[in-house]
Every structure is written in structure tokens, then in C-alpha cells.
């Protein structure tokens, strides 16, 4: 069997931990699988139980899913902030940002959004995007644990950037080339919840960054966070047509997987590969407890389980 076949076999059958570790360590870098809409209804659906992640074997399976798909559905999650944090620590330490020291909650309920500017705390839909495009080092993982769901709507959306890349390569190669070579401005004005001081974040980075191997290494995309570009011929005839093509490919129904989380279900997404969003919702309270995990911490755990090569 190929490396991918061996990984898939171990994800769906029962073997001893020693056999699993030997298989994982024998592979230099198990392949990443492109996926499209229908992932969570497929035979390879990346799903694990939260309690299993407290064991070394269960964690190995969870990490293998994350490496392969860039997204993981964890079931049986605690409905508390501290309980969520305990499970997240199996992968890495929650990362502090200006949103807070580590853990946060996005609670949205009717009548509670007066004066709120962040759409995460509103009932409106949010298109697929990656978080913190304006950071020099965007978070590696984002954790979204559902502790309360709205009465209607509120489906979570996820999109695999690797499938977007393939689609662009086959149908709009000039757009892929443009956003690989063209650095775009990304920005955020906010307030540091830890110090109460203003935040002014800005970066200049391309949408796509590829490794020397040719594999996608990092993806940045957020229609709200993109900074202004000067008007003129370049914008009208070059940038705008490519941007509209990119937006169309990202949001194409064939790429967008939908899942309506129930309380106790948690999505973990690779923020530098998988976009996330949600549909609008009405009624009741929709609350997600979550956090970020740094890419270095996440990749360290992958290496410890033989899912990434160690250079040295």
C-alpha cells in the first residue's frame, strides 16, 4: 500500500498502538488529501471522540486526520471553556492574541449585538475565510466548540484551499499565478482586550504561498480584511477580474462543505489551509467556545507522531 493507503487503513480499522506508531514513523510525510463538499458524509470523514483524544492512540488518529484533511470534527466535547482547553492541550497550547489571553467565546443572541462590530457576535452569515490574515504569523489552528446552537440556520462552512488551487490550476491558471506572485494588503483596527489599548495590524502577503515541493504551504483569504488598493488601470483590468474569479472558486457550492454543529461537537480547522464560515441564523443563542493554536506547536505535535519529517 502507498503511504496514503496505509494512513487510511489505520484510520478506519483497529490496530495496536505499537503497529500504528511504526506505520506513522515509517512515512516521511503522509499525503494531504484534497476534498470538496460531502466530506463529512464520506467514508473518510475526519471524526474522533474527545475522550479518545486523551489517549496516545486516539490522539495519533486525530492528528492523522488533521494532517490529511486540514479539518477535524470532535464529538463528545465538554461544554465548558476549561473542558475545551483540556482537550485542545492534547494538540497544543491555546495561543494568546489581542482577542484575549487564550480562550474566547463567540456568543450571539437576539438583542445582544447593539454596538457590536465583529460579525462573529452577530446573527449574519459569514463567508468562508481564514482568520488573522493581517498577522505576520497567522494562527495554525482554529478551534470552534459548539456549546449552544441557534434554533434555525447557523450551519458551519468549511472549504479546502487545496481543492481551490486545483480548480484554479485547471480553469483559471492566470488567477492562481497572479495571487501567488502579488502581495496584497491585509489590515485590522481593533482594541486589545488584554491591555485596553488600540490595535493597528497590517501585513503585505500573497494569497497563496507554495513550498519548494510545490505543495500549498499557506493560504490567506478574507474579503473583509483586505486593504484598499489604488484605483486605476491595474485595479480595473488586472486585479479585479482575478479577485472576482478567486471569490467565485472559493464560494463554489462544489467546494463548500456544510455541517450544522450540535452542542458537544467541535470543529478544528487548519487556518492556513481550510477556510471556515457560517450561514445566518435566527432564534435562541448560538455560542462557540474556541481558541487558536500556533502553527509551530501544531507541527511539533505532528512530528512527534511521525506525521511530518524532522529536519535534523
C-alpha positions as CSV (number, residue, x, y, z in Angstrom):
1,X,0.0,0.0,0.0
2,X,1.1,3.6,-0.6
3,X,1.6,5.9,2.4
4,X,-1.9,7.4,1.9
5,X,-3.4,3.9,1.8
6,X,-1.7,2.9,5.0
7,X,-2.9,6.0,6.8
8,X,-6.5,5.5,5.5
9,X,-6.4,1.8,6.6
10,X,-5.3,2.7,10.1
11,X,-7.9,5.5,10.5
12,X,-10.7,3.0,9.9
13,X,-9.5,-0.2,11.5
14,X,-8.4,-1.2,14.9
15,X,-4.6,-1.9,15.4
16,X,-2.3,-1.8,18.4
17,X,-0.7,1.5,19.2
18,X,2.8,0.0,18.5
19,X,1.7,-1.0,15.0
20,X,0.2,2.4,14.4
21,X,3.3,4.3,15.6
22,X,5.6,2.1,13.5
23,X,3.5,2.8,10.4
24,X,3.4,6.5,11.0
25,X,7.1,6.8,11.7
26,X,7.9,4.9,8.6
27,X,6.3,7.5,6.4
28,X,8.3,10.7,5.7
29,X,5.2,12.8,5.3
30,X,1.8,11.2,4.8
31,X,0.0,12.9,1.9
32,X,-2.7,15.6,2.3
33,X,-6.0,14.7,0.7
34,X,-8.0,17.3,-1.3
35,X,-11.7,17.2,-0.5
36,X,-14.8,19.0,-1.6
37,X,-18.5,19.2,-0.4
38,X,-19.6,15.9,1.1
39,X,-16.5,15.3,3.2
40,X,-18.4,14.5,6.5
41,X,-20.7,12.1,4.6
42,X,-17.8,10.2,3.1
43,X,-16.1,7.0,4.2
44,X,-13.0,9.1,5.1
45,X,-14.9,11.5,7.3
46,X,-12.4,13.0,9.8
47,X,-14.2,12.4,13.1
48,X,-12.9,11.4,16.5
49,X,-14.2,11.3,20.1
50,X,-13.0,13.8,22.6
51,X,-12.3,11.2,25.2
52,X,-10.3,9.1,22.8
53,X,-8.0,12.2,22.3
54,X,-6.9,11.8,25.9
55,X,-5.1,8.6,24.9
56,X,-2.0,8.4,22.8
57,X,-3.6,6.1,20.2
58,X,-6.7,8.4,19.9
59,X,-4.6,11.5,19.6
60,X,-2.5,9.8,16.8
61,X,-5.7,9.2,14.8
62,X,-6.9,12.7,15.4
63,X,-3.6,14.2,14.2
64,X,-3.5,11.9,11.2
65,X,-6.9,13.2,10.2
66,X,-5.8,16.8,10.7
67,X,-2.7,16.3,8.6
68,X,-4.7,14.5,5.8
69,X,-7.7,16.8,5.6
70,X,-6.9,20.0,7.5
71,X,-10.1,19.7,9.4
72,X,-11.4,17.6,12.3
73,X,-14.8,17.0,13.9
74,X,-14.5,16.2,17.6
75,X,-17.6,14.7,19.2
76,X,-18.4,14.4,22.9
77,X,-16.7,17.7,23.8
78,X,-17.2,19.3,27.2
79,X,-19.5,22.3,27.1
80,X,-17.2,24.5,29.3
81,X,-14.2,26.7,28.5
82,X,-11.9,24.8,30.8
83,X,-13.0,21.4,29.5
84,X,-12.5,22.6,25.9
85,X,-9.0,23.9,26.8
86,X,-8.1,20.5,28.3
87,X,-8.8,18.7,25.0
88,X,-7.0,21.4,23.0
89,X,-3.9,21.0,25.1
90,X,-3.5,17.5,23.6
91,X,-2.7,19.2,20.3
92,X,-1.0,22.4,21.6
93,X,-1.3,25.3,24.0
94,X,-4.0,27.9,23.2
95,X,-2.4,30.9,21.6
96,X,-2.8,34.4,23.1
97,X,-3.9,37.2,20.8
98,X,-5.4,40.6,21.3
99,X,-8.8,38.9,21.4
100,X,-7.8,37.5,24.8
101,X,-5.2,35.6,26.7
102,X,-6.1,32.2,25.2
103,X,-9.8,31.0,25.2
104,X,-12.7,33.0,23.9
105,X,-16.4,32.7,23.3
106,X,-18.5,34.0,20.4
107,X,-22.0,34.3,21.8
108,X,-24.7,35.6,19.5
109,X,-28.3,36.1,20.7
110,X,-31.2,38.3,19.6
111,X,-30.8,41.8,21.0
112,X,-27.3,41.3,22.2
113,X,-25.5,42.8,19.1
114,X,-26.1,46.5,19.8
115,X,-22.8,48.4,19.2
116,X,-21.1,45.2,18.1
117,X,-18.8,45.4,15.1
118,X,-17.4,41.9,14.9
119,X,-19.7,39.7,12.8
120,X,-18.7,36.7,14.8
121,X,-21.0,38.1,17.5
122,X,-23.9,38.8,15.2
123,X,-26.6,36.6,13.5
124,X,-25.5,37.4,10.0
125,X,-23.9,34.9,7.7
126,X,-20.1,34.9,7.3
127,X,-18.5,33.8,4.0
128,X,-15.6,31.3,4.1
129,X,-12.3,32.9,5.1
130,X,-9.1,32.4,7.1
131,X,-8.5,34.3,10.3
132,X,-5.9,36.9,11.1
133,X,-4.7,37.4,7.5
134,X,-3.1,40.6,8.8
135,X,-0.7,38.7,11.2
136,X,2.8,38.0,10.0
137,X,2.2,34.6,11.5
138,X,-1.5,33.7,11.3
139,X,-2.7,31.0,13.8
140,X,-2.1,27.5,12.7
141,X,-5.4,26.0,14.0
142,X,-8.7,27.4,15.0
143,X,-11.0,25.5,17.4
144,X,-14.7,26.1,17.4
145,X,-16.6,24.1,20.1
146,X,-20.4,24.4,19.9
147,X,-21.9,24.8,23.4
148,X,-25.2,26.2,22.2
149,X,-26.9,26.2,18.8
150,X,-29.5,28.6,17.3
151,X,-33.0,27.4,16.6
152,X,-32.7,27.9,12.8
153,X,-29.7,28.2,10.5
154,X,-26.1,28.5,11.8
155,X,-24.5,25.9,9.6
156,X,-20.7,25.8,9.7
157,X,-19.0,26.1,6.3
158,X,-15.5,24.7,5.5
159,X,-13.5,24.9,2.2
160,X,-10.3,23.1,1.4
161,X,-7.9,25.6,-0.2
162,X,-6.1,22.7,-1.8
163,X,-9.2,21.9,-3.9
164,X,-9.5,25.6,-4.7
165,X,-5.9,25.5,-6.0
166,X,-6.6,22.5,-8.2
167,X,-9.8,24.2,-9.6
168,X,-7.9,27.4,-10.4
169,X,-5.0,25.4,-11.9
170,X,-7.4,23.7,-14.3
171,X,-9.8,26.6,-15.0
172,X,-8.1,29.9,-14.2
173,X,-4.3,29.3,-14.1
174,X,-3.6,33.0,-14.6
175,X,-5.6,33.8,-11.5
176,X,-3.6,31.3,-9.5
177,X,-0.3,32.7,-10.8
178,X,-1.4,36.3,-10.1
179,X,-2.3,35.6,-6.4
180,X,0.9,33.6,-5.9
181,X,3.1,36.4,-7.1
182,X,1.1,39.5,-6.0
183,X,1.3,40.6,-2.3
184,X,-1.9,42.1,-1.1
185,X,-2.5,44.4,1.9
186,X,-4.4,42.9,4.9
187,X,-5.4,45.0,7.9
188,X,-7.3,45.2,11.2
189,X,-8.1,48.1,13.6
190,X,-9.3,46.8,16.9
191,X,-8.8,47.0,20.6
192,X,-6.6,44.8,22.7
193,X,-8.9,43.2,25.2
194,X,-5.9,42.4,27.5
195,X,-4.5,46.0,27.8
196,X,-7.4,48.1,26.6
197,X,-5.2,49.8,24.0
198,X,-5.8,50.3,20.3
199,X,-4.6,47.7,17.7
200,X,-3.3,48.5,14.2
201,X,-2.3,45.4,12.4
202,X,-1.1,45.2,8.8
203,X,0.7,42.8,6.5
204,X,1.6,42.6,2.8
205,X,1.4,38.9,1.7
206,X,0.2,36.9,-1.3
207,X,-3.0,34.8,-1.1
208,X,-1.1,31.6,-2.0
209,X,2.3,30.6,-0.7
210,X,3.8,27.3,-2.0
211,X,6.7,25.2,-0.5
212,X,9.7,24.2,-2.6
213,X,8.0,20.9,-3.1
214,X,5.2,22.7,-5.0
215,X,2.6,21.9,-2.2
216,X,0.4,24.6,-0.8
217,X,2.1,25.9,2.3
218,X,-0.1,28.8,3.4
219,X,-3.4,30.4,2.2
220,X,-4.7,33.8,3.3
221,X,-8.1,34.9,2.3
222,X,-10.7,37.3,3.9
223,X,-12.8,39.7,1.9
224,X,-13.3,41.9,4.9
225,X,-9.7,42.2,5.9
226,X,-8.2,43.0,2.5
227,X,-6.8,46.6,2.5
228,X,-7.5,49.2,-0.1
229,X,-5.8,49.2,-3.4
230,X,-5.2,52.2,-5.6
231,X,-7.8,52.7,-8.4
232,X,-6.8,52.8,-12.0
233,X,-6.0,50.6,-14.9
234,X,-4.1,47.9,-12.9
235,X,-7.0,47.6,-10.5
236,X,-9.8,47.6,-13.1
237,X,-8.3,45.4,-15.8
238,X,-6.0,43.0,-13.8
239,X,-6.7,42.8,-10.1
240,X,-10.5,43.0,-10.1
241,X,-11.1,40.2,-12.7
242,X,-8.7,37.9,-10.9
243,X,-10.2,38.7,-7.5
244,X,-13.8,38.0,-8.7
245,X,-12.6,34.7,-10.2
246,X,-10.9,33.7,-6.9
247,X,-14.0,34.6,-4.8
248,X,-16.2,32.6,-7.2
249,X,-14.0,29.5,-6.9
250,X,-13.7,29.8,-3.1
251,X,-17.5,30.0,-2.7
252,X,-18.5,27.5,-5.4
253,X,-21.0,25.0,-4.0
254,X,-18.8,22.1,-5.0
255,X,-16.1,23.3,-2.6
256,X,-18.2,24.3,0.4
257,X,-18.9,21.6,2.9
258,X,-21.7,22.3,5.3
259,X,-22.3,20.9,8.8
260,X,-24.7,22.1,11.5
261,X,-22.9,21.5,14.7
262,X,-24.7,20.3,17.8
263,X,-23.7,21.1,21.3
264,X,-20.7,18.9,22.1
265,X,-19.4,18.9,18.6
266,X,-16.2,20.8,17.8
267,X,-14.5,21.8,14.5
268,X,-10.8,22.1,14.4
269,X,-9.5,23.7,11.2
270,X,-6.0,24.3,9.8
271,X,-6.3,28.1,9.5
272,X,-3.6,28.2,6.9
273,X,-5.3,25.7,4.6
274,X,-9.0,25.4,5.4
275,X,-11.4,28.3,5.2
276,X,-14.4,28.5,7.6
277,X,-17.6,30.4,7.8
278,X,-21.3,30.0,8.7
279,X,-24.8,30.7,7.5
280,X,-27.1,33.2,9.1
281,X,-29.2,32.1,12.0
282,X,-32.3,33.1,13.9
283,X,-33.7,32.3,17.3
284,X,-32.1,31.1,20.5
285,X,-28.4,31.5,21.4
286,X,-25.5,30.4,19.3
287,X,-22.3,30.1,21.2
288,X,-18.9,28.8,20.2
289,X,-16.1,28.4,22.7
290,X,-12.7,28.4,21.0
291,X,-9.1,29.4,20.7
292,X,-6.2,29.4,18.3
293,X,-3.1,27.1,18.4
294,X,0.2,28.3,16.8
295,X,1.4,26.5,13.7
296,X,4.7,25.7,15.3
297,X,3.0,23.9,18.2
298,X,0.7,22.0,15.9
299,X,3.5,20.9,13.6
300,X,5.7,19.9,16.6
301,X,2.9,17.5,17.6
302,X,2.7,16.2,14.1
303,X,6.4,15.5,14.1
304,X,6.3,13.8,17.4
305,X,3.8,11.3,15.9
306,X,5.7,10.8,12.7
307,X,3.3,12.8,10.6
308,X,5.9,15.4,9.5
309,X,9.6,14.9,8.9
310,X,12.1,16.1,11.3
311,X,15.0,18.1,9.6
312,X,17.8,17.2,11.9
